[in-house]
Amino acid sequence: MTADYHLSAPVRCLLQSAEDLLETEIILKRQRDVPRTGYLVDEYLFGNDRNIILFPDDALGTLKDLIIAKHTIRLLLHGITCRDGQGKVLTFDASSAIRGMEQIYLDSLKDEQTRGLPLPGKKEIIPDLFFMFHEKLMELPWLITAHIIISRICPVLRNPQIYSLIRESMVDMHSLDHNKERIPVRYFVMHQGMYYARDMLLAYKLSSYDLHPEINIPELRAFRNLDVKQMMECRWSQSPWVHTKIVGEAMANLMDIALSTSLDQEPGRQYYQDIRICITNAVHRWMTVMSMQDWYFWDSPASYRNSLKNREDIRQSAMKKLFSE
């Protein structure tokens, strides 16, 4: 491990364990323009020649440790399976992009809110939604898993975990507000539902009532202690937040079921291999709930890097075919 930062003992042990299991060096680097959640540039997913964990320059103390721990676990989950030749990554190509964008376009025509949206606006939002859901499916299941593992092996990070999750939840749940009128309600609900699932499951796993979305998110507080029948009453039935709660609870349960059999093992090579398989199953279940099974597929990291490299070409090709340009 390069760069001698002051780290808590459990995080230092986690880093040492990761370096031993992966037989590589992990570089820690503080950088000004890094997102608040940090960033991992690794040899397995991105093809980099080094494994670098970047964290923002204003991340101090245990908040810094939390960022490093999250990305170390993600590196382990990627690295162990890729080193064994079993690593698969959720990716897309021109054909799957066309299928996904066509479905989004058809849903935009069915939705009362977006039916009358001018065509140039639809052409802008359709590919953005397709790529956004790919990014969220790539990110959230791993993040949920990393937080659960950290709560077990690094209990000293509990307070920064709760603090950062509550702060991030408020931002994430309102990240689409500026585009809400341009997005079919179905996709708004699915996006919110993924974050609801994250917060609900982690509130349970971390034993933090304040993290539950019905406590932390103002729009959801009205639905506390209501069952589905009560929520489907006339005054609530048209609210996207009601459907966010229903979808989010289903997705949280699916994620919990997928992970329940593997998290109690002793951390080691087999532990991370088993969890990687569980996460893959959870992602597939989420895609099934959202009817996105044929939008994305599992392939090698090299295929994923190629998709990112050709993302703009894939976007243009899909839009030309969709609108017969």
Rosetta blueprint (number, residue, H / E / L):
1 M L
2 T E
3 A L
4 D L
5 Y L
6 H L
7 L L
8 S L
9 A H
10 P H
11 V H
12 R H
13 C H
14 L H
15 L H
16 Q H
17 S H
18 A H
19 E H
20 D H
21 L H
22 L H
23 E L
24 T L
25 E L
26 I E
27 I E
28 L E
29 K E
30 R E
31 Q E
32 R L
33 D L
34 V L
35 P L
36 R L
37 T L
38 G L
39 Y E
40 L E
41 V E
42 D L
43 E L
44 Y L
45 L L
46 F L
47 G L
48 N L
49 D L
50 R L
51 N E
52 I E
53 I E
54 L E
55 F E
56 P E
57 D L
58 D L
59 A L
60 L L
61 G H
62 T H
63 L H
64 K H
65 D H
66 L H
67 I H
68 I H
69 A H
70 K H
71 H H
72 T H
73 I H
74 R H
75 L H
76 L H
77 L H
78 H H
79 G H
80 I H
81 T H
82 C H
83 R H
84 D L
85 G L
86 Q L
87 G L
88 K L
89 V E
90 L E
91 T E
92 F L
93 D L
94 A H
95 S H
96 S H
97 A H
98 I H
99 R H
100 G H
101 M H
102 E H
103 Q H
104 I H
105 Y H
106 L H
107 D H
108 S H
109 L H
110 K H
111 D L
112 E L
113 Q L
114 T L
115 R L
116 G L
117 L L
118 P L
119 L H
120 P H
121 G H
122 K H
123 K H
124 E H
125 I H
126 I H
127 P H
128 D H
129 L H
130 F H
131 F H
132 M H
133 F H
134 H H
135 E H
136 K H
137 L H
138 M H
139 E H
140 L H
141 P H
142 W H
143 L H
144 I H
145 T H
146 A H
147 H H
148 I H
149 I H
150 I H
151 S H
152 R H
153 I H
154 C L
155 P H
156 V H
157 L H
158 R H
159 N H
160 P H
161 Q H
162 I H
163 Y H
164 S H
165 L H
166 I H
167 R H
168 E H
169 S H
170 M H
171 V H
172 D H
173 M H
174 H L
175 S L
176 L L
177 D H
178 H H
179 N H
180 K H
181 E H
182 R H
183 I L
184 P L
185 V H
186 R H
187 Y H
188 F H
189 V H
190 M H
191 H H
192 Q H
193 G H
194 M H
195 Y H
196 Y H
197 A H
198 R H
199 D H
200 M H
201 L H
202 L H
203 A H
204 Y H
205 K H
206 L L
207 S L
208 S L
209 Y H
210 D H
211 L H
212 H L
213 P H
214 E H
215 I H
216 N H
217 I L
218 P H
219 E H
220 L H
221 R H
222 A H
223 F H
224 R L
225 N L
226 L L
227 D L
228 V H
229 K H
230 Q H
231 M H
232 M L
233 E L
234 C H
235 R H
236 W H
237 S H
238 Q L
239 S L
240 P H
241 W H
242 V H
243 H H
244 T H
245 K H
246 I H
247 V H
248 G H
249 E H
250 A H
251 M H
252 A H
253 N H
254 L H
255 M H
256 D H
257 I H
258 A H
259 L H
260 S L
261 T L
262 S L
263 L L
264 D L
265 Q L
266 E L
267 P L
268 G L
269 R H
270 Q H
271 Y H
272 Y H
273 Q H
274 D H
275 I H
276 R H
277 I H
278 C H
279 I H
280 T H
281 N H
282 A H
283 V H
284 H H
285 R H
286 W H
287 M H
288 T H
289 V H
290 M L
291 S L
292 M L
293 Q L
294 D L
295 W L
296 Y L
297 F E
298 W E
299 D E
300 S L
301 P H
302 A H
303 S H
304 Y H
305 R H
306 N H
307 S H
308 L H
309 K H
310 N L
311 R H
312 E H
313 D H
314 I H
315 R H
316 Q H
317 S H
318 A H
319 M H
320 K H
321 K H
322 L H
323 F L
324 S L
325 E L
